Amino acid sequence: MMTRLVFCCLVLFSPMLFAGTYYQLHVPSKALPYCEFMPFDYVEKKIVKTELYNRIYIKQPVTLEFIRLDSKPFTGLQLWSPKGQVKATRLSDTKYRYELPTLNKGEIYELRGILKHPAKSGFQICVSALSR
């Protein structure tokens, strides 16, 4: 009896456990520098999103700054290239910078993370030209 109850709960709630955000960002998308807000708490049709997975296409070398808009430090946010994880420069508990060169045609960066519900905030992505 208990096994059936657990199975029914898993069937009912599994969409909430494994749902994720899958977006594509094209950077830069407007004149540099600029910032865009991305909320943490994703709910679509009563399904709570728990994974963050965004593809980032880079049109020119850029610097990306991720600024969390509440007092909690970043946890679990990672940026990946085809060569592996991209190292971030930590500017504060709530602010990180990535310097991203352009990739070969067809290659992308991936922004990955875990969203903990309810997170009633988000982060700001600021894009500027990469100065070298």
NUTI-645738 format. One record per residue (C-alpha): residue number from 1; residue in three letters; x negated, y negated, z. Coordinates in Angstrom, 1 decimal, always signed. Layout:
% NUTI-645738
    nr   rest        X        Y        Z
   NUM    ala        X        Y        Z
...
***
This chain:
% NUTI-645738
    nr   rest        X        Y        Z
     1    met     +0.0     +0.0     +0.0
     2    met     -2.8     -2.5     +1.0
     3    thr     -4.7     -1.6     -2.2
     4    arg     -1.7     -2.5     -4.4
     5    leu     -1.3     -5.8     -2.5
     6    val     -5.0     -6.7     -3.1
     7    phe     -4.7     -5.7     -6.7
     8    cys     -1.6     -7.8     -7.2
     9    cys     -3.3    -10.8     -5.6
    10    leu     -6.3    -10.4     -7.9
    11    val     -4.1    -10.3    -10.9
    12    leu     -2.2    -13.3     -9.9
    13    phe     -5.2    -15.5     -8.9
    14    ser     -7.9    -14.3    -11.2
    15    pro     -7.2    -17.0    -13.8
    16    met     -7.9    -19.6    -11.0
    17    leu    -11.2    -17.8    -10.1
    18    phe    -12.7    -17.6    -13.5
    19    ala    -11.4    -20.7    -15.3
    20    gly    -14.0    -23.2    -16.6
    21    thr    -14.4    -26.5    -18.4
    22    tyr    -15.8    -26.2    -21.9
    23    tyr    -16.5    -29.5    -23.5
    24    gln    -18.8    -30.9    -26.1
    25    leu    -20.7    -34.2    -25.6
    26    his    -22.3    -36.0    -28.5
    27    val    -25.0    -38.3    -27.2
    28    pro    -25.2    -41.1    -27.9
    29    ser    -21.6    -41.7    -28.9
    30    lys    -21.7    -45.5    -28.8
    31    ala    -24.3    -48.4    -28.5
    32    leu    -26.9    -47.8    -25.9
    33    pro    -26.9    -48.1    -22.9
    34    tyr    -23.5    -46.9    -21.6
    35    cys    -21.9    -44.8    -18.9
    36    glu    -19.0    -42.5    -18.9
    37    phe    -17.0    -41.0    -16.0
    38    met    -16.5    -37.2    -15.7
    39    pro    -14.1    -36.0    -12.9
    40    phe    -15.0    -33.0    -10.8
    41    asp    -11.5    -31.7    -10.1
    42    tyr    -10.1    -30.1    -13.2
    43    val     -6.6    -28.8    -13.1
    44    glu     -4.7    -27.8    -16.2
    45    lys     -1.3    -26.1    -16.1
    46    lys     -1.9    -25.3    -12.4
    47    ile     -5.1    -23.5    -13.1
    48    val     -8.0    -24.9    -11.1
    49    lys    -11.3    -25.0    -13.1
    50    thr    -14.2    -23.7    -11.1
    51    glu    -17.0    -23.7    -13.7
    52    leu    -18.6    -26.6    -15.6
    53    tyr    -20.0    -25.7    -19.0
    54    asn    -20.6    -28.6    -21.4
    55    arg    -22.5    -28.5    -24.7
    56    ile    -24.6    -31.6    -25.3
    57    tyr    -25.7    -32.5    -28.8
    58    ile    -28.5    -35.1    -28.9
    59    lys    -28.7    -37.3    -31.9
    60    gln    -31.8    -39.2    -30.8
    61    pro    -34.1    -39.0    -27.7
    62    val    -32.2    -40.2    -24.6
    63    thr    -32.4    -40.5    -20.9
    64    leu    -29.4    -39.1    -19.0
    65    glu    -28.6    -40.1    -15.5
    66    phe    -26.0    -38.2    -13.5
    67    ile    -24.7    -40.2    -10.6
    68    arg    -22.3    -38.5     -8.1
    69    leu    -19.6    -41.0     -7.0
    70    asp    -19.1    -39.7     -3.5
    71    ser    -21.5    -39.2     -0.6
    72    lys    -22.1    -35.4     -1.2
    73    pro    -25.5    -34.5     -2.8
    74    phe    -25.5    -32.7     -6.0
    75    thr    -25.4    -28.9     -5.8
    76    gly    -25.4    -26.4     -8.6
    77    leu    -25.6    -28.8    -11.5
    78    gln    -28.2    -27.6    -14.1
    79    leu    -29.2    -28.7    -17.6
    80    trp    -30.5    -26.1    -20.0
    81    ser    -32.3    -26.2    -23.3
    82    pro    -33.1    -23.3    -25.6
    83    lys    -36.5    -23.2    -23.9
    84    gly    -35.1    -22.9    -20.4
    85    gln    -33.9    -25.1    -17.5
    86    val    -34.7    -28.8    -18.0
    87    lys    -36.4    -30.4    -15.0
    88    ala    -34.6    -33.3    -13.4
    89    thr    -36.2    -36.3    -11.7
    90    arg    -34.4    -36.8     -8.3
    91    leu    -33.8    -40.5     -7.8
    92    ser    -31.6    -40.0     -4.6
    93    asp    -29.2    -37.4     -3.1
    94    thr    -26.6    -38.5     -5.6
    95    lys    -28.6    -39.5     -8.6
    96    tyr    -30.7    -37.4    -11.1
    97    arg    -32.4    -38.3    -14.4
    98    tyr    -33.1    -36.1    -17.4
    99    glu    -35.3    -37.1    -20.3
   100    leu    -34.1    -35.3    -23.4
   101    pro    -35.9    -35.2    -26.7
   102    thr    -34.0    -34.2    -29.9
   103    leu    -33.8    -30.5    -30.6
   104    asn    -34.1    -28.5    -33.8
   105    lys    -31.0    -28.5    -36.0
   106    gly    -28.2    -26.3    -34.5
   107    glu    -29.8    -26.3    -31.0
   108    ile    -27.9    -27.8    -28.0
   109    tyr    -28.4    -28.6    -24.4
   110    glu    -26.0    -27.0    -21.8
   111    leu    -24.8    -28.7    -18.6
   112    arg    -23.7    -26.0    -16.2
   113    gly    -22.4    -26.1    -12.6
   114    ile    -19.8    -24.9    -10.2
   115    leu    -16.8    -27.0     -9.2
   116    lys    -15.5    -26.6     -5.7
   117    his    -11.8    -27.3     -5.3
   118    pro    -10.6    -29.8     -4.2
   119    ala    -13.3    -32.2     -5.2
   120    lys    -11.5    -35.6     -5.5
   121    ser    -14.4    -37.4     -7.2
   122    gly    -16.7    -37.0    -10.1
   123    phe    -19.9    -38.2    -11.6
   124    gln    -21.0    -40.9    -14.0
   125    ile    -23.2    -40.0    -16.9
   126    cys    -25.3    -42.9    -18.0
   127    val    -27.1    -42.8    -21.4
   128    ser    -30.0    -44.9    -22.5
   129    ala    -32.7    -44.7    -25.1
   130    leu    -35.7    -42.6    -24.2
   131    ser    -38.7    -45.0    -24.0
   132    arg    -42.0    -43.4    -24.9
***
